[in-house]
Amino acid sequence: MKFKRKTPKTAARQEAHVFNYFTIMKKIAVTAAVTALMVAGTLRPANAQGAAAPAKNYKPGEYELYDSSAKAIGAQNFAKAITDLDAWKAKAPESDYAMERSVLYIQAYAGAKQFDKVLAEAAPLLARDLDKTFPDPAAGPGQVLQVLVHSAQAIQGIATPTPQQLETAQKAATMLKTYDRKPAGLADAQWTQAKDGLQKAADASLMYMAVAPGNSALQKGDCETAQNLLGRAVGAYPNNAFIAYQLGLSYMCTVKAIPARSDEVRP
């Protein structure tokens, strides 16, 4: 692949433009996903059970901590929500509502921008059949989507994700992209609109994960690794200008480090 040499000023301007484009694209996807979640429904009170769900019971003091943490999330007081959830978990580690509590944890961690904890909390949930874990026909899909959306997006807030974090986020984004369990009572047209936003969010996260390892190598000055990884990303997204540009930067990085390879850059 050949790339024209850019002046430093031009290259910086183009890099800023591409970065701004990518940032805006992510914000659009996030907004669409949040809107879709509001349409699809989120958590109902934790004592709400679907007809097919096994009977659940609160242990003494549990409901008060659930109610307090849920209200704190609604008020965007995520630090208090986490404190309440920790107290609930300490009081009733084997709660009948442990799965619902995990969803609240994921919401609270995401709101507090503790993205590593979002993925750590989500990993065991993603190993389960989520629709069976949250069977309520009205509230269940919203609970599942809270797990998938926050997990898929959390990876974008981690500067140097681990392989396990990438695996968890990729699993969530892949599941989100094809999720098709319509909440009971939601009109077909509303669900179609919601799914469109969720699929865009999934695509944004999957593309981010395709680019992130190469960009990380590029930032570390590991030009060869960046070139290989970004080359794979271009193969996965051949029509994406942002990824192609990042690959171009990796070639420029290689030439700067090894001038003998300047024939890879068109003068």
C-alpha positions as CSV (number, residue, x, y, z in Angstrom):
1,M,0.0,0.0,0.0
2,K,1.4,3.5,-0.9
3,F,0.7,6.7,0.8
4,K,1.6,10.3,-0.1
5,R,3.9,12.0,2.2
6,K,2.2,14.8,4.2
7,T,3.7,17.9,5.7
8,P,3.6,17.9,9.5
9,K,1.0,20.6,9.5
10,T,-1.2,18.8,7.0
11,A,-0.8,15.4,8.8
12,A,-1.7,16.9,12.1
13,R,-4.8,18.6,10.7
14,Q,-5.9,15.4,9.1
15,E,-5.3,13.4,12.2
16,A,-7.3,15.8,14.3
17,H,-10.1,15.7,11.7
18,V,-10.2,11.9,11.7
19,F,-10.1,11.8,15.5
20,N,-13.0,14.2,15.8
21,Y,-14.9,12.2,13.3
22,F,-14.4,9.0,15.2
23,T,-15.3,10.7,18.5
24,I,-18.5,12.1,17.1
25,M,-19.4,8.7,15.6
26,K,-19.0,7.1,19.0
27,K,-21.2,9.7,20.6
28,I,-23.9,9.2,18.1
29,A,-23.9,5.5,18.7
30,V,-24.0,6.0,22.5
31,T,-27.0,8.3,22.2
32,A,-28.8,5.9,20.0
33,A,-28.2,3.0,22.3
34,V,-29.3,4.9,25.4
35,T,-32.5,6.0,23.6
36,A,-33.1,2.5,22.6
37,L,-32.7,1.3,26.1
38,M,-35.2,3.8,27.3
39,V,-37.7,2.6,24.7
40,A,-37.1,-1.1,25.4
41,G,-37.4,-0.6,29.2
42,T,-34.8,-1.0,32.0
43,L,-35.1,-2.5,35.4
44,R,-38.4,-2.8,37.2
45,P,-38.5,-3.2,40.9
46,A,-36.5,-6.3,41.9
47,N,-39.5,-8.1,43.3
48,A,-41.2,-8.1,39.9
49,Q,-41.2,-11.7,38.6
50,G,-42.4,-13.1,35.3
51,A,-44.9,-16.0,35.2
52,A,-42.2,-18.5,34.3
53,A,-39.6,-17.3,36.9
54,P,-38.9,-19.3,40.0
55,A,-40.1,-17.8,43.2
56,K,-37.7,-15.4,44.8
57,N,-37.6,-13.9,48.3
58,Y,-35.7,-11.1,49.9
59,K,-33.7,-11.7,53.0
60,P,-34.2,-9.2,55.9
61,G,-32.9,-5.8,54.9
62,E,-32.3,-6.7,51.3
63,Y,-35.1,-4.7,49.7
64,E,-34.2,-1.5,51.4
65,L,-30.6,-1.7,50.0
66,Y,-31.9,-2.6,46.6
67,D,-34.3,0.3,46.6
68,S,-31.7,2.7,47.8
69,S,-29.1,1.7,45.2
70,A,-31.7,1.8,42.4
71,K,-32.8,5.2,43.4
72,A,-29.2,6.4,43.6
73,I,-28.6,5.2,40.0
74,G,-31.7,7.0,38.9
75,A,-30.4,10.2,40.5
76,Q,-26.9,9.5,38.9
77,N,-25.3,9.3,42.3
78,F,-23.2,6.4,41.3
79,A,-20.8,6.5,44.2
80,K,-23.7,6.0,46.7
81,A,-25.2,3.3,44.5
82,I,-21.9,1.4,44.6
83,T,-21.8,1.8,48.4
84,D,-25.3,0.5,48.8
85,L,-24.7,-2.4,46.4
86,D,-21.6,-3.3,48.4
87,A,-23.6,-3.3,51.6
88,W,-26.3,-5.4,50.0
89,K,-23.7,-7.9,48.7
90,A,-22.1,-8.1,52.2
91,K,-25.5,-8.7,53.9
92,A,-26.8,-11.3,51.4
93,P,-24.0,-12.7,49.2
94,E,-26.2,-15.6,48.1
95,S,-29.2,-13.4,47.4
96,D,-32.0,-14.7,45.2
97,Y,-31.5,-11.4,43.4
98,A,-27.8,-11.7,42.8
99,M,-28.2,-11.5,39.0
100,E,-30.4,-8.4,39.2
101,R,-27.8,-6.9,41.6
102,S,-25.1,-7.5,39.0
103,V,-27.1,-5.5,36.5
104,L,-27.3,-2.6,39.0
105,Y,-23.6,-2.9,39.6
106,I,-22.9,-2.7,35.9
107,Q,-25.1,0.4,35.6
108,A,-23.4,2.0,38.6
109,Y,-19.8,1.2,37.5
110,A,-20.6,2.5,34.0
111,G,-22.0,5.7,35.4
112,A,-18.9,6.1,37.7
113,K,-16.6,5.4,34.7
114,Q,-15.1,2.4,36.4
115,F,-15.0,0.5,33.1
116,D,-12.7,-2.3,34.2
117,K,-15.2,-3.2,36.9
118,V,-18.1,-3.1,34.3
119,L,-16.3,-5.8,32.3
120,A,-15.3,-7.8,35.4
121,E,-19.0,-7.8,36.6
122,A,-20.3,-8.7,33.2
123,A,-18.0,-11.6,32.3
124,P,-19.8,-14.2,34.4
125,L,-23.2,-13.0,33.3
126,L,-22.1,-13.3,29.6
127,A,-21.3,-17.0,30.3
128,R,-25.0,-17.6,31.0
129,D,-28.1,-17.7,28.9
130,L,-29.1,-14.1,29.6
131,D,-32.7,-14.5,28.4
132,K,-33.2,-17.4,30.8
133,T,-31.5,-15.5,33.6
134,F,-33.8,-12.6,33.1
135,P,-37.1,-14.3,32.0
136,D,-39.6,-11.5,32.7
137,P,-41.1,-10.8,29.3
138,A,-41.4,-7.0,29.9
139,A,-38.4,-6.2,32.1
140,G,-36.0,-9.0,31.0
141,P,-34.9,-7.6,27.7
142,G,-34.1,-4.3,29.2
143,Q,-32.0,-6.0,31.9
144,V,-30.1,-8.0,29.2
145,L,-29.5,-4.9,27.2
146,Q,-28.1,-3.1,30.2
147,V,-25.5,-5.8,30.4
148,L,-24.7,-5.9,26.7
149,V,-24.6,-2.2,26.0
150,H,-22.5,-1.2,29.0
151,S,-20.1,-4.1,28.4
152,A,-19.7,-3.3,24.7
153,Q,-19.1,0.3,25.3
154,A,-16.8,0.0,28.4
155,I,-13.9,-1.1,26.3
156,Q,-13.7,2.3,24.7
157,G,-13.0,3.8,28.1
158,I,-10.0,1.5,28.9
159,A,-6.7,2.8,27.6
160,T,-4.8,-0.5,27.5
161,P,-7.4,-3.3,27.7
162,T,-6.3,-6.8,28.6
163,P,-7.1,-9.8,26.3
164,Q,-9.8,-10.9,28.8
165,Q,-11.4,-7.4,28.7
166,L,-11.3,-7.4,24.9
167,E,-12.8,-10.9,24.8
168,T,-15.7,-9.9,27.2
169,A,-16.4,-6.7,25.3
170,Q,-16.3,-8.4,21.9
171,K,-18.7,-11.1,23.2
172,A,-21.1,-8.5,24.5
173,A,-21.0,-6.4,21.2
174,T,-21.5,-9.5,19.1
175,M,-24.5,-10.5,21.1
176,L,-25.8,-7.0,21.1
177,K,-25.6,-6.8,17.3
178,T,-28.0,-9.7,16.9
179,Y,-30.2,-9.3,20.0
180,D,-33.8,-9.7,19.0
181,R,-36.0,-10.3,22.1
182,K,-38.7,-7.7,21.9
183,P,-40.0,-6.5,25.3
184,A,-43.6,-7.4,25.9
185,G,-46.0,-4.6,25.1
186,L,-43.5,-2.7,22.8
187,A,-44.7,-1.9,19.3
188,D,-42.9,-3.6,16.5
189,A,-41.9,-0.2,14.9
190,Q,-40.5,1.0,18.3
191,W,-38.4,-2.2,18.6
192,T,-37.2,-1.9,15.0
193,Q,-36.0,1.6,15.8
194,A,-34.4,0.5,19.1
195,K,-32.6,-2.3,17.4
196,D,-31.1,0.0,14.8
197,G,-29.5,2.1,17.5
198,L,-28.3,-0.9,19.4
199,Q,-26.7,-2.4,16.3
200,K,-24.9,0.9,15.6
201,A,-23.6,0.9,19.1
202,A,-22.4,-2.7,18.6
203,D,-20.7,-1.9,15.3
204,A,-18.9,1.1,16.8
205,S,-17.5,-1.0,19.6
206,L,-16.5,-3.9,17.3
207,M,-14.7,-1.4,15.0
208,Y,-13.0,0.2,18.0
209,M,-11.8,-3.2,19.1
210,A,-10.5,-4.0,15.7
211,V,-8.4,-0.8,15.7
212,A,-7.5,-0.5,19.4
213,P,-4.6,-3.1,19.5
214,G,-2.9,-1.5,16.4
215,N,-3.4,2.0,17.7
216,S,-1.9,0.9,21.1
217,A,1.2,-0.5,19.3
218,L,1.4,2.7,17.2
219,Q,1.4,4.9,20.4
220,K,4.2,2.7,21.8
221,G,6.3,3.1,18.7
222,D,6.0,-0.5,17.8
223,C,5.6,0.3,14.1
224,E,5.8,-3.3,12.7
225,T,3.2,-4.6,15.1
226,A,0.9,-1.7,14.4
227,Q,1.3,-2.2,10.7
228,N,0.3,-5.9,11.0
229,L,-2.6,-5.3,13.3
230,L,-4.0,-2.3,11.5
231,G,-3.6,-4.2,8.2
232,R,-5.9,-6.9,9.6
233,A,-8.3,-4.2,10.7
234,V,-8.4,-2.8,7.2
235,G,-9.1,-6.3,5.9
236,A,-12.1,-6.5,8.3
237,Y,-13.3,-2.9,7.4
238,P,-12.0,-2.3,3.9
239,N,-14.2,0.8,3.3
240,N,-13.4,2.6,6.5
241,A,-11.4,5.7,6.0
242,F,-10.4,6.1,9.6
243,I,-8.8,2.7,9.8
244,A,-7.0,3.2,6.5
245,Y,-5.6,6.4,7.7
246,Q,-4.3,4.8,10.9
247,L,-2.7,2.1,8.8
248,G,-1.1,5.0,6.8
249,L,0.3,6.4,10.1
250,S,1.8,3.0,10.9
251,Y,3.6,3.0,7.5
252,M,4.9,6.5,8.2
253,C,6.0,5.3,11.7
254,T,8.0,2.5,10.1
255,V,9.6,4.8,7.6
256,K,10.6,7.2,10.3
257,A,12.2,4.4,12.3
258,I,13.7,2.6,9.3
259,P,14.4,5.2,6.5
260,A,15.5,2.4,4.1
261,R,11.8,1.5,3.8
262,S,10.9,4.9,2.4
263,D,9.9,3.3,-0.9
264,E,6.7,2.3,0.9
265,V,5.7,6.0,0.9
266,R,4.9,7.7,-2.4
267,P,6.8,11.0,-2.6
